[in-house]
Amino acid sequence: MENWGPLLAGIAAFVLMEGAAWAAHKYLMHGWLWFLHADHHTKEPGFFEKNDAFFLIFALPSWLCIMLGMMNNVWVSVGFGFGIAAYGLAYFFVHELFIHQRFRWIRNIDTPYFRAVRRLHKMHHKVLTKEESAHFGMLWVPRQLIREEAAALKKELQRAQQQA
């Protein structure tokens, strides 16, 4: 079982990061760190945003877990650090590439889950101020919303087949 510890710690870290990211987004980014996050809710000229600083803020615990774990042969810590890093990679792909299209690599994903993710994010961005915003998570989406998107996609496909 000892050999499974780092893997299980990595999986646990990945899952726990959604909650940690939700709390950080709601209470820090839309709280006292709004000065770094505000430009993410408005379209400013240029490629980079002050909000990009959160990449470094979230990378720090990952790096520390990996580095200190390797230095002290605490492999569960290393696994936990890699789980945090894996969440960061998922965040990059889903948030930066898929939702905001910062790079035009992922454009044509059209599944009920990813439609629901995009829909919740659009709802979050409708509010341009730090107060009164909602939906602070990224990967966890209510099942009902996924069902709604699946039904909408099914109707769209049926219409397209009827027109063909």
C-alpha positions in Angstrom: 0.0 0.0 0.0 3.0 2.3 0.6 3.6 2.6 -3.1 0.1 3.8 -3.7 0.4 6.7 -1.3 1.9 9.2 -3.7 -0.7 8.3 -6.4 -3.6 8.5 -4.0 -2.2 11.8 -2.6 -2.0 13.2 -6.2 -5.6 12.2 -6.9 -6.8 13.7 -3.6 -4.9 16.9 -4.3 -6.5 17.2 -7.7 -10.0 16.7 -6.3 -9.4 19.0 -3.4 -8.0 21.8 -5.6 -11.5 22.4 -7.1 -12.7 23.3 -3.6 -9.5 25.3 -2.9 -9.8 27.1 -6.2 -13.5 27.9 -5.6 -12.7 29.3 -2.1 -9.7 31.3 -3.4 -11.8 32.7 -6.3 -14.7 33.6 -4.1 -13.0 35.0 -1.0 -9.6 36.2 -2.3 -9.9 37.0 -6.0 -13.4 38.6 -5.4 -12.2 39.9 -2.1 -8.9 41.7 -1.1 -7.1 40.5 -4.2 -9.7 42.0 -6.6 -7.0 44.5 -7.8 -5.3 41.5 -9.5 -8.4 39.8 -10.7 -10.5 42.8 -11.9 -8.9 42.9 -15.4 -10.1 39.3 -16.0 -13.7 40.5 -15.9 -13.2 43.3 -18.4 -11.5 43.2 -21.8 -8.3 45.1 -21.6 -5.8 45.5 -24.5 -2.9 43.2 -24.5 -2.3 39.5 -24.1 -1.4 39.3 -20.4 -3.6 40.2 -17.5 -2.8 41.0 -13.9 -4.9 38.0 -13.1 -2.2 35.8 -14.6 -0.2 36.4 -11.4 -2.5 33.7 -9.8 -0.6 31.2 -11.9 2.4 31.8 -9.8 0.4 32.0 -6.5 -1.1 28.6 -7.2 2.2 27.1 -8.5 4.0 27.9 -5.3 2.4 25.2 -3.0 2.8 22.6 -5.8 6.5 23.4 -6.2 7.1 23.4 -2.4 5.3 20.0 -2.0 7.4 18.5 -4.8 10.7 20.0 -3.9 10.5 19.5 -0.1 9.0 16.0 -0.6 11.9 15.0 -2.9 14.5 16.6 -0.6 13.1 14.6 2.4 12.0 11.5 0.7 8.3 12.2 1.6 6.8 10.8 -1.6 3.2 11.4 -0.5 4.1 15.1 -0.5 5.6 14.8 -4.0 2.4 13.1 -5.2 0.3 15.8 -3.6 2.4 18.5 -5.3 1.9 16.8 -8.7 -1.8 16.6 -8.1 -1.9 20.4 -7.6 0.2 20.8 -10.7 -2.2 18.5 -12.6 -5.1 20.7 -11.6 -3.2 23.7 -12.8 -2.7 22.0 -16.1 -6.4 21.2 -16.3 -7.2 24.8 -15.4 -5.0 26.0 -18.2 -6.6 23.8 -20.8 -10.2 24.4 -19.7 -10.1 28.0 -18.6 -7.5 29.6 -20.7 -7.7 27.5 -23.9 -11.3 26.3 -24.0 -13.3 29.1 -22.3 -11.3 32.2 -23.0 -9.5 31.0 -26.2 -6.2 32.7 -25.2 -4.6 30.4 -27.7 -6.7 29.1 -30.5 -6.0 25.4 -29.9 -9.2 24.1 -28.5 -12.2 25.4 -30.3 -14.5 22.6 -31.4 -15.3 20.7 -28.2 -19.1 20.4 -28.1 -20.2 18.0 -25.4 -22.9 18.6 -22.8 -20.3 18.8 -20.0 -18.1 21.4 -21.7 -21.2 23.4 -22.8 -22.2 23.5 -19.1 -18.7 24.6 -18.0 -18.8 27.4 -20.6 -22.3 28.4 -19.6 -21.5 28.7 -15.9 -18.4 30.7 -16.7 -20.4 33.1 -18.8 -22.8 33.5 -16.0 -19.9 34.3 -13.7 -18.5 36.9 -16.1 -21.8 38.7 -16.6 -21.0 40.5 -13.3 -18.2 43.0 -13.8 -17.7 43.9 -10.2 -16.3 41.9 -7.3 -19.7 41.7 -5.5 -22.7 39.7 -6.5 -20.9 37.3 -8.7 -21.7 33.6 -8.7 -20.3 30.2 -9.9 -16.7 30.4 -8.7 -15.7 26.8 -9.6 -14.3 25.5 -12.8 -14.6 21.7 -13.3 -17.5 20.7 -11.1 -20.8 21.4 -12.8 -24.3 20.6 -11.5 -25.7 17.4 -13.2 -28.9 19.2 -14.0 -27.0 21.8 -16.1 -25.3 19.0 -17.9 -28.7 17.3 -18.6 -30.0 20.6 -19.9 -27.1 21.0 -22.2 -27.4 17.4 -23.4 -31.1 18.0 -24.3 -30.2 21.2 -26.1 -27.5 19.5 -28.1 -29.8 16.6 -29.0 -32.4 19.1 -30.3 -29.7 20.9 -32.3 -28.6 17.6 -33.9 -32.1 16.6 -34.7 -32.7 20.0 -36.4 -29.5 19.6 -38.4 -30.5 16.1 -39.5 -34.0 17.4 -40.6 -32.4 20.2 -42.6 -29.9 17.8 -44.3 
